[in-house]
Amino acid sequence: MVPGEAAAELRSRFREVWLLDTEFRAPPGENPTPVCLAAREYFSGREVVLWRDELVRLRAPPFDIGPDSLTVCYFASAEIGTFLALGWPAPRHVLDLFAEFRCLTNGLALPAGRSLLGALVYFGLDHMTRDRKASMRSLIGEAPDLDVHRSDILEYCLDVNRR
């Protein structure tokens, strides 16, 4: 949660703040193939969760990416790569928490690394286990039929935005 003063500053600058995670498959040297998208609007709590068949039918993201909105990601190049693979325009304003975490911690020894899980551990925030993250990433990358695992993958993707 953003402390009150910071949340008020965000609200004064942006009508919406979207917390975004996408999952995709990307064999070495290939463009990403989107699997799913989960987004949660910070102020309202509205959630958007879409599977790959729903994503490819859209011509633009299912939420505002214009000048009054902020898109927040951890390692935003992954999410922007998914947007590009879908033929969508990039958000106007992007906050990449990976870049922010690197600026804050460069040169420091980190107990759990520089990943999203590492950042959550560093700040003492709730997080999924490393084993769950590894097993879900493996499933997304290797399962022959992702549709069989749709509900688990969507829940995993959305879980990132609820932390």
Backbone as ProteinMPNN parsed JSONL, in Angstrom:
{"seq_chain_A": "MVPGEAAAELRSRFREVWLLDTEFRAPPGENPTPVCLAAREYFSGREVVLWRDELVRLRAPPFDIGPDSLTVCYFASAEIGTFLALGWPAPRHVLDLFAEFRCLTNGLALPAGRSLLGALVYFGLDHMTRDRKASMRSLIGEAPDLDVHRSDILEYCLDVNRR", "coords_chain_A": {"N_chain_A": [[0.833, -1.186, 0.0], [0.444, 2.22, -0.731], [1.579, 4.9, 1.192], [-0.573, 7.424, 2.708], [-0.002, 10.214, 1.94], [1.603, 9.914, -0.35], [-0.17, 8.453, -1.933], [-2.164, 10.353, -2.293], [-0.755, 12.22, -3.818], [-0.284, 10.698, -6.122], [-2.947, 10.39, -6.945], [-3.58, 13.018, -7.529], [-2.163, 13.429, -9.81], [-2.728, 11.345, -11.596], [-5.581, 9.845, -13.016], [-6.126, 7.146, -13.067], [-4.337, 4.304, -11.856], [-2.69, 1.625, -12.954], [-1.86, -1.602, -12.015], [0.096, -4.001, -13.369], [0.502, -7.233, -14.798], [1.783, -9.626, -17.012], [1.765, -12.796, -18.638], [3.692, -14.903, -20.699], [4.904, -16.869, -23.459], [8.144, -17.412, -24.68], [10.182, -18.626, -26.774], [13.754, -19.049, -27.177], [15.133, -16.355, -28.978], [12.761, -15.749, -30.25], [9.71, -13.833, -30.755], [7.557, -12.825, -28.029], [4.765, -14.876, -27.127], [1.696, -14.074, -26.098], [0.125, -15.186, -23.084], [-1.558, -14.578, -20.89], [-3.139, -11.811, -19.182], [-3.185, -9.745, -16.364], [-4.568, -7.162, -14.563], [-4.873, -4.598, -12.157], [-6.672, -1.88, -10.997], [-5.442, 0.616, -9.007], [-6.77, 2.554, -7.291], [-9.577, 2.025, -7.43], [-9.73, -0.734, -7.269], [-10.651, -2.328, -9.265], [-10.498, -5.16, -11.361], [-8.947, -6.669, -14.173], [-8.817, -9.493, -16.034], [-7.53, -11.523, -18.434], [-7.462, -14.142, -20.837], [-5.409, -15.73, -23.348], [-6.874, -16.126, -25.806], [-8.787, -14.148, -25.581], [-7.209, -11.869, -25.433], [-5.951, -11.632, -27.982], [-8.017, -10.797, -29.563], [-8.412, -8.162, -29.009], [-7.762, -4.751, -29.897], [-6.448, -2.87, -28.527], [-5.14, -2.184, -25.223], [-7.139, -3.351, -22.409], [-7.667, -1.316, -20.654], [-7.165, 2.101, -19.597], [-4.458, 3.776, -21.094], [-3.569, 6.247, -21.51], [-2.712, 9.804, -21.158], [-3.651, 10.401, -18.592], [-3.265, 8.22, -17.024], [-1.339, 5.818, -15.182], [0.844, 3.139, -15.645], [1.961, 0.448, -13.837], [4.604, -1.769, -13.359], [6.678, -4.658, -12.772], [9.691, -5.048, -14.047], [9.207, -3.9, -16.663], [9.756, -4.137, -19.406], [8.999, -6.677, -20.173], [6.187, -6.63, -20.052], [5.673, -4.572, -21.897], [6.733, -5.783, -24.151], [4.836, -7.788, -24.51], [2.602, -6.188, -25.106], [3.504, -5.135, -27.57], [3.698, -7.504, -29.068], [1.024, -8.072, -29.31], [0.229, -6.041, -30.911], [-0.495, -3.649, -29.751], [-0.545, -0.222, -28.638], [2.031, 1.305, -26.628], [1.864, 2.088, -23.093], [1.416, 5.486, -22.032], [2.555, 6.514, -19.676], [4.816, 4.849, -17.667], [5.78, 3.084, -14.832], [8.458, 1.398, -13.787], [9.072, -0.869, -11.486], [11.184, -2.59, -11.09], [13.413, -1.23, -12.149], [13.437, 0.914, -10.373], [13.917, -0.442, -7.965], [16.457, -1.491, -8.494], [17.952, 0.903, -8.687], [17.763, 1.751, -6.053], [19.065, -0.306, -4.679], [21.486, -1.024, -5.883], [24.766, -2.293, -5.73], [24.451, -3.37, -3.235], [24.366, -6.304, -1.169], [21.86, -8.587, -1.577], [19.393, -10.379, 0.205], [17.548, -12.042, -1.116], [17.847, -11.686, -3.813], [17.271, -9.825, -6.945], [14.824, -10.037, -8.141], [11.187, -9.803, -8.435], [10.213, -11.216, -6.222], [12.475, -11.045, -4.606], [12.55, -8.267, -4.144], [10.157, -7.943, -2.706], [10.751, -9.482, -0.435], [12.944, -7.995, 0.532], [11.682, -5.61, 1.331], [10.074, -6.612, 3.299], [7.529, -7.514, 2.671], [4.454, -9.302, 1.964], [4.617, -12.32, 0.094], [4.671, -14.755, -2.588], [5.888, -18.153, -2.518], [9.22, -19.099, -3.533], [9.287, -21.59, -4.765], [6.645, -21.873, -5.716], [6.53, -19.788, -7.597], [8.573, -20.597, -9.378], [7.556, -23.088, -10.224], [5.202, -22.311, -11.521], [6.177, -20.653, -13.562], [7.632, -22.523, -14.988], [5.562, -24.248, -15.769], [4.052, -22.507, -17.431], [5.914, -22.06, -19.442], [6.385, -24.612, -20.49], [4.238, -26.445, -20.557], [2.263, -28.574, -22.573], [-0.451, -28.081, -23.182], [-1.821, -25.292, -22.408], [-4.4, -24.434, -21.86], [-5.605, -26.294, -20.21], [-4.598, -25.626, -17.771], [-5.547, -23.148, -17.257], [-7.103, -21.729, -15.194], [-5.385, -21.89, -12.94], [-3.095, -20.532, -13.905], [-4.114, -17.984, -14.495], [-4.891, -17.18, -11.918], [-2.393, -17.139, -10.659], [-1.116, -15.086, -12.143], [-2.76, -12.888, -11.506], [-2.36, -12.836, -8.785], [0.122, -11.637, -8.43], [-0.476, -8.925, -8.717], [-1.938, -8.383, -6.493], [-0.324, -8.054, -4.386]], "CA_chain_A": [[0.0, 0.0, 0.0], [1.14, 3.492, -0.782], [1.156, 5.756, 2.307], [-1.583, 8.413, 2.368], [0.495, 11.39, 1.226], [2.025, 9.484, -1.686], [-1.379, 8.088, -2.676], [-2.822, 11.612, -2.668], [0.017, 12.794, -4.924], [-0.617, 9.883, -7.3], [-4.326, 10.703, -7.338], [-3.615, 14.362, -8.114], [-1.51, 13.401, -11.121], [-3.295, 10.316, -12.467], [-6.956, 9.421, -12.752], [-6.048, 5.708, -12.818], [-3.016, 3.684, -11.726], [-2.892, 0.209, -13.247], [-0.823, -2.562, -11.644], [-0.009, -4.908, -14.508], [1.378, -8.385, -15.007], [1.428, -10.489, -18.136], [2.533, -14.025, -18.789], [3.891, -15.184, -22.119], [5.916, -17.846, -23.841], [9.108, -16.792, -25.594], [11.339, -19.473, -27.073], [14.94, -18.23, -27.458], [15.19, -15.69, -30.262], [11.417, -15.538, -30.814], [8.853, -12.852, -30.102], [6.684, -13.449, -27.029], [3.388, -15.242, -27.43], [0.956, -13.793, -24.864], [-0.672, -16.233, -22.454], [-2.615, -13.928, -20.126], [-2.902, -10.475, -18.642], [-3.944, -9.405, -15.164], [-4.349, -5.778, -14.175], [-5.751, -4.112, -11.085], [-6.597, -0.434, -10.842], [-5.061, 0.829, -7.614], [-7.737, 3.321, -6.501], [-10.907, 1.407, -7.405], [-9.644, -2.177, -7.055], [-11.18, -3.031, -10.448], [-9.552, -6.129, -11.929], [-9.125, -7.143, -15.542], [-8.065, -10.734, -16.205], [-7.85, -12.026, -19.763], [-6.707, -15.275, -21.375], [-4.807, -15.451, -24.66], [-7.863, -16.003, -26.879], [-9.436, -12.854, -25.4], [-6.217, -10.83, -25.708], [-5.669, -11.456, -29.414], [-9.165, -10.151, -30.209], [-8.417, -6.733, -28.675], [-6.882, -3.882, -30.69], [-5.773, -1.996, -27.559], [-5.284, -2.72, -23.865], [-8.497, -3.239, -21.86], [-7.68, -0.253, -19.645], [-6.63, 3.355, -20.117], [-2.999, 3.931, -21.108], [-3.347, 7.609, -21.974], [-1.967, 10.756, -20.338], [-4.17, 10.481, -17.225], [-3.098, 6.915, -16.377], [0.002, 5.302, -14.925], [0.937, 1.686, -15.658], [3.03, 0.04, -12.923], [5.023, -3.15, -13.611], [8.006, -5.041, -12.31], [10.402, -5.434, -15.271], [8.208, -3.444, -17.633], [10.038, -4.543, -20.786], [8.223, -7.892, -20.445], [4.808, -6.245, -20.34], [5.68, -3.816, -23.151], [6.926, -6.794, -25.199], [3.527, -8.415, -24.735], [1.802, -5.196, -25.829], [3.985, -5.08, -28.955], [3.316, -8.764, -29.722], [-0.412, -7.988, -29.574], [-0.014, -4.904, -31.793], [-1.068, -2.572, -28.964], [0.364, 0.881, -28.316], [2.605, 1.277, -25.275], [1.297, 3.09, -22.193], [2.062, 6.801, -22.045], [3.354, 6.631, -18.451], [5.143, 3.539, -17.11], [6.67, 3.028, -13.684], [9.068, 0.063, -13.716], [9.567, -1.033, -10.122], [12.488, -3.245, -11.149], [14.414, -0.165, -12.31], [13.48, 1.657, -9.106], [14.565, -1.296, -6.964], [17.882, -1.525, -8.836], [18.547, 2.188, -8.291], [17.806, 1.79, -4.595], [19.87, -1.367, -4.056], [22.731, -1.343, -6.593], [25.942, -2.379, -4.878], [24.134, -4.043, -1.972], [24.097, -7.737, -1.193], [20.437, -8.751, -1.275], [19.153, -11.727, 0.713], [16.721, -12.87, -1.998], [18.053, -11.301, -5.204], [16.682, -8.606, -7.5], [13.526, -10.34, -8.749], [10.041, -9.287, -7.691], [10.21, -11.859, -4.903], [13.577, -10.455, -3.854], [12.136, -6.932, -3.709], [9.155, -8.104, -1.653], [11.485, -9.921, 0.765], [13.74, -6.848, 0.977], [10.817, -4.651, 2.017], [9.29, -7.29, 4.325], [6.144, -7.603, 2.212], [3.895, -10.61, 1.662], [5.035, -12.81, -1.223], [4.528, -16.189, -2.83], [7.15, -18.865, -2.331], [10.066, -19.289, -4.724], [8.875, -22.832, -5.42], [5.414, -21.617, -6.483], [6.875, -18.969, -8.768], [9.34, -21.438, -10.306], [6.701, -24.117, -10.826], [4.275, -21.664, -12.446], [6.928, -20.221, -14.744], [7.929, -23.745, -15.737], [4.304, -24.68, -16.365], [3.721, -21.591, -18.527], [6.887, -22.22, -20.517], [6.581, -25.962, -21.007], [3.036, -27.291, -20.649], [1.804, -28.692, -23.96], [-1.797, -27.529, -23.342], [-2.022, -24.299, -21.354], [-5.821, -24.271, -21.538], [-5.903, -27.193, -19.095], [-4.117, -24.965, -16.554], [-5.984, -21.759, -17.363], [-7.49, -21.1, -13.922], [-4.186, -21.758, -12.097], [-2.217, -19.509, -14.478], [-4.756, -16.683, -14.285], [-4.802, -16.856, -10.494], [-0.989, -16.798, -10.421], [-0.868, -13.777, -12.75], [-3.476, -11.907, -10.717], [-1.765, -12.816, -7.452], [1.227, -10.679, -8.443], [-1.03, -7.583, -8.568], [-2.59, -8.225, -5.201], [0.709, -7.913, -3.35]], "C_chain_A": [[0.874, 1.244, 0.0], [0.653, 4.337, 0.386], [0.278, 6.908, 1.818], [-1.102, 9.594, 1.544], [0.925, 11.035, -0.202], [0.823, 9.102, -2.536], [-2.115, 9.342, -3.14], [-2.083, 12.274, -3.827], [-0.24, 12.021, -6.214], [-1.99, 10.259, -7.835], [-4.414, 12.085, -7.99], [-3.031, 14.38, -9.526], [-2.177, 12.45, -12.11], [-4.712, 9.961, -12.031], [-6.984, 7.94, -12.394], [-4.588, 5.285, -12.71], [-3.231, 2.186, -11.871], [-1.662, -0.609, -12.876], [-0.963, -3.721, -12.617], [0.984, -6.05, -14.435], [0.865, -9.143, -16.216], [2.26, -11.748, -18.044], [2.584, -14.338, -20.27], [4.875, -16.325, -22.265], [6.85, -17.157, -24.82], [10.285, -17.732, -25.795], [12.536, -18.589, -27.429], [14.919, -17.67, -28.883], [13.852, -15.39, -30.91], [10.693, -14.41, -30.078], [7.976, -13.555, -29.072], [5.311, -13.776, -27.601], [2.591, -15.053, -26.138], [0.129, -14.983, -24.396], [-1.841, -15.608, -21.689], [-2.172, -12.557, -19.657], [-3.759, -10.331, -17.401], [-3.569, -7.983, -14.78], [-5.337, -5.416, -13.085], [-5.562, -2.614, -10.969], [-6.458, -0.129, -9.358], [-6.161, 1.497, -6.787], [-9.077, 2.611, -6.357], [-10.88, -0.073, -7.042], [-10.189, -2.991, -8.216], [-10.109, -3.934, -11.041], [-9.957, -6.505, -13.346], [-8.219, -8.364, -15.686], [-8.496, -11.352, -17.528], [-6.9, -13.147, -20.174], [-6.301, -14.962, -22.805], [-5.821, -15.308, -25.791], [-8.61, -14.67, -26.791], [-8.48, -11.716, -25.767], [-6.047, -10.566, -27.197], [-6.835, -10.812, -30.168], [-9.191, -8.639, -29.979], [-7.428, -5.962, -29.545], [-6.091, -2.926, -29.809], [-5.94, -2.618, -26.175], [-6.696, -2.49, -23.315], [-8.611, -2.229, -20.721], [-6.975, 0.958, -20.24], [-5.104, 3.381, -20.006], [-2.6, 5.336, -21.534], [-2.674, 8.497, -20.941], [-2.44, 10.87, -18.887], [-3.992, 9.19, -16.445], [-1.626, 6.554, -16.236], [-0.077, 3.78, -14.928], [2.16, 1.298, -14.837], [3.317, -1.436, -13.144], [6.328, -3.415, -12.868], [8.69, -5.693, -13.504], [9.498, -5.174, -16.469], [8.506, -3.864, -19.064], [9.284, -5.822, -21.148], [6.788, -7.535, -20.818], [4.721, -5.459, -21.66], [5.898, -4.765, -24.33], [5.629, -7.516, -25.521], [2.613, -7.46, -25.493], [2.203, -5.175, -27.306], [3.598, -6.343, -29.717], [1.834, -8.767, -30.093], [-0.765, -6.848, -30.537], [-0.628, -3.716, -31.087], [-0.066, -1.433, -28.812], [0.876, 0.731, -26.882], [1.921, 2.328, -24.402], [2.1, 4.394, -22.245], [2.997, 6.967, -20.852], [3.553, 5.241, -17.858], [6.091, 3.734, -15.934], [7.167, 1.595, -13.574], [9.707, -0.087, -12.341], [10.883, -1.802, -10.063], [13.588, -2.191, -11.254], [14.55, 0.63, -11.016], [14.199, 0.859, -8.026], [16.065, -1.38, -7.225], [18.578, -0.225, -8.429], [18.724, 2.265, -6.776], [18.851, 0.843, -4.011], [21.163, -1.712, -4.793], [23.915, -1.292, -5.632], [25.697, -3.073, -3.552], [23.986, -5.541, -2.197], [22.649, -7.919, -0.744], [20.159, -10.187, -0.862], [18.379, -12.628, -0.238], [16.815, -12.428, -3.459], [17.271, -10.07, -5.624], [15.339, -8.831, -8.196], [12.411, -9.674, -7.948], [9.986, -9.911, -6.297], [11.305, -11.28, -4.024], [13.223, -9.073, -3.325], [11.115, -7.025, -2.58], [9.806, -8.554, -0.346], [12.252, -8.742, 1.363], [12.9, -5.869, 1.79], [9.928, -5.29, 3.085], [7.817, -7.408, 3.973], [5.743, -9.042, 1.912], [4.304, -11.036, 0.251], [4.779, -14.306, -1.343], [5.888, -16.857, -2.625], [7.92, -18.944, -3.654], [9.637, -20.524, -5.501], [7.603, -22.619, -6.256], [5.733, -20.819, -7.742], [7.604, -19.817, -9.804], [8.448, -22.471, -10.989], [5.72, -23.501, -11.822], [4.985, -21.192, -13.706], [7.279, -21.416, -15.623], [6.679, -24.247, -16.455], [3.961, -23.817, -17.584], [4.654, -21.807, -19.717], [6.871, -23.572, -21.196], [5.325, -26.81, -21.189], [2.552, -27.364, -22.091], [0.427, -28.066, -24.196], [-2.078, -26.572, -22.186], [-3.475, -24.159, -20.95], [-6.25, -25.16, -20.371], [-5.573, -26.524, -17.759], [-4.579, -23.514, -16.451], [-6.274, -21.114, -16.008], [-6.29, -20.907, -13.002], [-3.283, -20.636, -12.595], [-2.816, -18.121, -14.276], [-4.676, -16.256, -12.824], [-3.376, -16.441, -10.123], [-0.685, -15.387, -10.936], [-1.541, -12.667, -11.946], [-2.883, -11.759, -9.324], [-0.63, -11.796, -7.361], [0.695, -9.269, -8.19], [-1.726, -7.343, -7.243], [-1.595, -8.035, -4.07], [1.176, -6.494, -3.218]], "O_chain_A": [[1.913, 1.295, 0.658], [-0.554, 4.488, 0.569], [0.37, 7.32, 0.661], [-1.732, 9.944, 0.546], [0.639, 11.774, -1.145], [0.793, 9.394, -3.732], [-2.63, 9.384, -4.257], [-2.715, 12.831, -4.724], [-0.397, 12.62, -7.278], [-2.169, 10.426, -9.041], [-5.223, 12.3, -8.893], [-3.368, 15.244, -10.335], [-2.193, 12.709, -13.313], [-4.998, 9.8, -10.844], [-7.756, 7.516, -11.534], [-3.716, 5.834, -13.384], [-3.869, 1.553, -11.03], [-0.561, -0.346, -13.359], [-2.017, -4.353, -12.686], [2.144, -5.869, -14.063], [-0.342, -9.281, -16.414], [3.333, -11.756, -17.441], [1.635, -14.07, -21.006], [5.58, -16.693, -21.326], [6.405, -16.406, -25.687], [11.278, -17.649, -25.072], [12.347, -17.483, -27.935], [14.718, -18.399, -29.854], [13.807, -14.834, -32.007], [11.018, -14.081, -28.938], [7.679, -14.741, -29.215], [4.775, -13.053, -28.44], [2.792, -15.799, -25.18], [-0.483, -15.691, -25.197], [-2.981, -16.053, -21.822], [-0.997, -12.197, -19.727], [-4.92, -10.742, -17.385], [-2.389, -7.647, -14.685], [-6.483, -5.865, -13.086], [-4.437, -2.127, -10.856], [-7.272, -0.573, -8.549], [-6.452, 1.041, -5.681], [-9.653, 2.599, -5.269], [-11.877, -0.615, -6.565], [-10.19, -4.221, -8.16], [-8.959, -3.528, -11.203], [-11.138, -6.639, -13.668], [-7.008, -8.277, -15.485], [-9.669, -11.667, -17.726], [-5.702, -13.104, -19.896], [-6.813, -14.015, -23.402], [-5.649, -14.45, -26.658], [-9.021, -14.123, -27.814], [-8.9, -10.714, -26.347], [-6.004, -9.413, -27.627], [-6.658, -10.333, -31.289], [-9.909, -7.917, -30.671], [-6.367, -6.484, -29.888], [-5.174, -2.252, -30.279], [-6.792, -3.486, -25.983], [-7.369, -1.539, -23.712], [-9.546, -2.288, -19.921], [-6.28, 0.857, -21.251], [-4.537, 3.053, -18.964], [-1.444, 5.589, -21.875], [-2.125, 8.001, -19.957], [-1.707, 11.381, -18.04], [-4.502, 9.063, -15.332], [-0.788, 6.934, -17.054], [-0.956, 3.197, -14.294], [3.267, 1.764, -15.107], [2.405, -2.262, -13.124], [6.99, -2.488, -12.4], [8.3, -6.783, -13.922], [9.085, -6.09, -17.181], [7.582, -3.94, -19.874], [8.96, -6.03, -22.317], [6.238, -8.07, -21.781], [3.796, -5.664, -22.445], [5.31, -4.572, -25.394], [5.356, -7.819, -26.683], [1.921, -7.874, -26.424], [1.344, -5.195, -28.186], [3.213, -6.268, -30.884], [1.438, -9.392, -31.076], [-1.921, -6.706, -30.933], [-1.224, -2.855, -31.735], [1.142, -1.666, -28.854], [0.23, 0.108, -26.04], [1.45, 3.345, -24.912], [3.309, 4.387, -22.473], [4.1, 7.496, -20.992], [2.585, 4.535, -17.577], [7.08, 4.46, -16.033], [6.389, 0.682, -13.299], [10.756, 0.497, -12.067], [11.623, -1.68, -9.088], [14.582, -2.253, -10.53], [15.66, 0.979, -10.613], [14.994, 1.409, -7.264], [16.86, -1.344, -6.286], [19.68, -0.259, -7.882], [19.725, 2.788, -6.287], [19.455, 1.138, -2.98], [21.876, -2.619, -4.364], [24.045, -0.367, -4.83], [26.645, -3.339, -2.813], [23.547, -5.99, -3.255], [22.261, -7.463, 0.332], [20.638, -11.119, -1.508], [18.527, -13.849, -0.186], [15.943, -12.766, -4.26], [16.688, -9.367, -4.799], [14.783, -7.9, -8.779], [12.661, -9.059, -6.912], [9.743, -9.217, -5.31], [11.094, -11.049, -2.834], [13.556, -8.738, -2.188], [11.193, -6.275, -1.607], [9.454, -8.063, 0.727], [12.207, -8.522, 2.573], [13.351, -5.358, 2.815], [9.12, -4.603, 3.71], [6.957, -7.404, 4.854], [6.592, -9.891, 1.64], [4.333, -10.219, -0.669], [4.684, -15.023, -0.347], [6.916, -16.182, -2.567], [7.34, -18.867, -4.737], [9.62, -20.521, -6.732], [7.5, -23.127, -7.373], [5.256, -21.147, -8.828], [7.28, -19.755, -10.99], [8.569, -22.702, -12.192], [5.436, -24.102, -12.858], [4.444, -21.319, -14.805], [7.231, -21.33, -16.85], [6.744, -24.629, -17.624], [3.62, -24.342, -18.644], [4.222, -21.743, -20.868], [7.29, -23.692, -22.348], [5.359, -27.804, -21.915], [2.441, -26.338, -22.762], [0.158, -27.571, -25.29], [-2.519, -26.992, -21.116], [-3.762, -23.799, -19.808], [-7.165, -24.807, -19.628], [-6.196, -26.822, -16.739], [-4.053, -22.746, -15.646], [-5.735, -20.049, -15.711], [-6.18, -19.87, -12.348], [-2.757, -19.866, -11.791], [-2.101, -17.183, -13.924], [-4.42, -15.088, -12.532], [-3.182, -15.496, -9.359], [-0.064, -14.589, -10.234], [-0.942, -11.614, -11.73], [-2.906, -10.67, -8.749], [-0.446, -11.164, -6.321], [1.356, -8.486, -7.508], [-2.065, -6.206, -6.916], [-1.99, -7.872, -2.915], [2.042, -6.204, -2.392]]}, "name": "protein", "num_of_chains": 1, "seq": "MVPGEAAAELRSRFREVWLLDTEFRAPPGENPTPVCLAAREYFSGREVVLWRDELVRLRAPPFDIGPDSLTVCYFASAEIGTFLALGWPAPRHVLDLFAEFRCLTNGLALPAGRSLLGALVYFGLDHMTRDRKASMRSLIGEAPDLDVHRSDILEYCLDVNRR"}
